[in-house]
Amino acid sequence: MDRRELLHAVLRGEKTDRIPCGFWNHFSADCRTGKAAVQAHLDYYAKVEPDMLKVMNEHTYRIEKPISSVSDWVGLSPLPFERTGYEEYIEEFRTLRNELPKDLPLFATIHGVLVSAYHATEEPGNFIDPNNQISRHLREDPETVFTALQSVVETLSELCRRLIEVGADGIYYAALGGEAHRFERALFERYVKPLDAAVIDNVRDMGAITIMHICKENVRLPMYEGINADVFNWAIHDCDYKLADGRKIFPGKTLLGGYDDRSGLMVDGTPEEIAERAAEIVGEAGRERLILGADCTLPDDVDIRRIKAVMRAAANL
């Protein structure tokens, strides 16, 4: 069973000879785009030989005009694709698909609708603020902003289509907005969730795998119930919902995670402790429909030996 066959067997809920692992890390600032980004991914692959690989996306969303007030969202249309800046990412992905082994599942990173709108309207680094512009505007006039964000769904879906055409096995969709401090549940479920669900549904209609990464701490996981992704991943160490809870919230879906990404065993654990944790995760979440991984992307200085320790443990569980 090669790596692609293993992944599809896990998604079908079949018993497999080993548990796959999915770990990825950010790269340094000088390796985020272009040839340097491609080489960083190739170097990572050579060191880890992973079961699957997520390709980083450091190309942020663009819109047609500046946004400073709610009224600016009225009539927003998608940019022509050649002006989105995403063509460089597609070329990075195409190169990696050609360079890496054919059986290696490759996932393209797509930033969610809400955070894509944030990237297009404010300086990076402040999304955590519940009063950043896109969050504030959505609370002030949800109908107007929701209508405008349909254009973001359209562009992201087109980006996904083009990435699948150049060899993506699936999309790693990073959803933001479900943090407990950001929106009332009713507003989230009416105006944010449908946007994320639309991109996921579009990708599934294209025949690709969908991994939904629910980003940030203190997420209210039940608000994502019913979204039809194949795999769910969230920060179990920074919220009230563990992997066992995910089995109830996302029945029949594959779960990805188990390890903290910024502290704990992946930062300072021994191989023995890492193996013990792998067994604990399987005991908590079950062996089927499980991919061992981290809450989120690992730091760029993570010791590769710790990732390899998880992979060795997974092969024996």
PEHUGI-V863735 format. One record per run of one state. SS is the DSSP state (h for helix, s for strand, l for the rest). FROM is the first residue (numbers start at 0). TO is the last residue. Records with the same first field share a line. If there is no record, write none. Layout:
# PEHUGI-V863735
SS = FROM-TO, FROM-TO
This chain:
# PEHUGI-V863735
l = 0-1, 11-19, 22-23, 25-27, 31-32, 48-50, 55-68, 73-79, 83-85, 99-103, 111-111, 121-131, 140-140, 165-168, 175-177, 179-183, 205-207, 214-217, 219-219, 224-229, 234-234, 238-241, 249-252, 259-263, 268-269, 285-288, 294-296, 298-302, 314-316
h = 2-10, 28-30, 33-47, 69-72, 80-82, 86-98, 112-120, 132-139, 141-164, 184-204, 220-223, 235-237, 242-248, 264-267, 270-284, 303-313
s = 20-21, 24-24, 51-54, 104-110, 169-174, 178-178, 208-213, 218-218, 230-233, 253-258, 289-293, 297-297
